[in-house]
Amino acid sequence: MSLEFPIGSKVRVVALPPYLKTAEPMPMLRPADVIHIGEEGIVLDRRPGGYWGVRFTRGSFLIDSQYIESIEKPSEPQSD
């Protein structure tokens, strides 16, 4: 099961995939060392197949949810 991330939320890389696919209209494969473990990015959109478009400092890439985790704390319910 893939995790869900709100659009615009911050995520952190927890493992590197074998390769990365750019999140462009004409995607290209890139080596995984373009990003590093612990690097933070912003979720741009949800793609089919459990992939997320994430913007990192060196570009936007499609990354599977198993390689990222949310770094934002969930909001606490308001008690009245």
C-alpha positions in Angstrom: 0.0 0.0 0.0 1.4 3.4 -0.9 1.4 6.3 1.5 -0.6 9.5 0.8 1.1 12.9 1.0 -0.8 16.2 0.7 0.2 18.4 -2.3 2.7 21.0 -1.1 3.8 19.0 1.9 7.5 18.4 2.7 9.0 14.9 2.4 12.4 13.4 3.1 14.2 10.7 1.1 14.7 7.6 3.3 16.2 5.3 0.7 17.5 5.7 -2.9 15.7 4.0 -5.8 17.9 2.3 -8.5 17.3 5.3 -10.8 15.1 8.5 -10.9 12.7 9.6 -13.6 12.4 13.3 -14.2 8.9 14.8 -13.7 8.9 16.6 -17.1 6.5 16.2 -20.1 9.3 14.2 -21.7 10.7 12.2 -18.8 14.3 11.0 -18.7 16.1 8.5 -16.4 18.8 9.9 -14.1 21.1 8.1 -11.8 19.9 7.9 -8.2 22.9 9.9 -6.9 21.3 13.1 -8.1 19.6 13.2 -4.7 20.8 11.8 -1.4 19.3 10.1 1.6 17.9 12.8 4.0 17.3 15.3 1.3 14.0 17.2 1.6 11.6 18.1 -1.2 8.1 19.4 -1.8 5.3 17.2 -3.2 4.1 18.6 -6.5 1.5 16.0 -7.6 0.3 12.4 -7.5 1.1 10.2 -10.5 -0.3 6.8 -11.4 1.4 3.7 -10.1 2.1 5.0 -6.6 4.5 7.7 -7.8 4.8 11.3 -6.5 6.2 14.3 -8.3 8.6 15.8 -5.9 10.7 19.0 -6.3 14.2 18.8 -4.9 17.1 21.3 -5.1 18.5 19.6 -8.3 15.2 19.2 -10.1 11.7 17.5 -10.0 11.6 13.8 -10.0 9.0 11.0 -9.9 9.6 8.9 -6.8 7.8 5.9 -5.3 6.2 6.5 -1.9 8.4 3.7 -0.4 11.4 5.9 -0.8 10.0 9.0 1.0 8.4 10.0 4.3 6.5 13.0 5.4 8.4 15.4 7.7 5.4 17.5 8.6 3.6 16.8 11.8 -0.1 16.0 11.5 -2.3 18.7 12.8 -3.8 18.0 16.3 -7.6 17.9 16.5 -9.0 21.0 18.3 -10.7 20.2 21.5 -13.6 22.5 22.6 
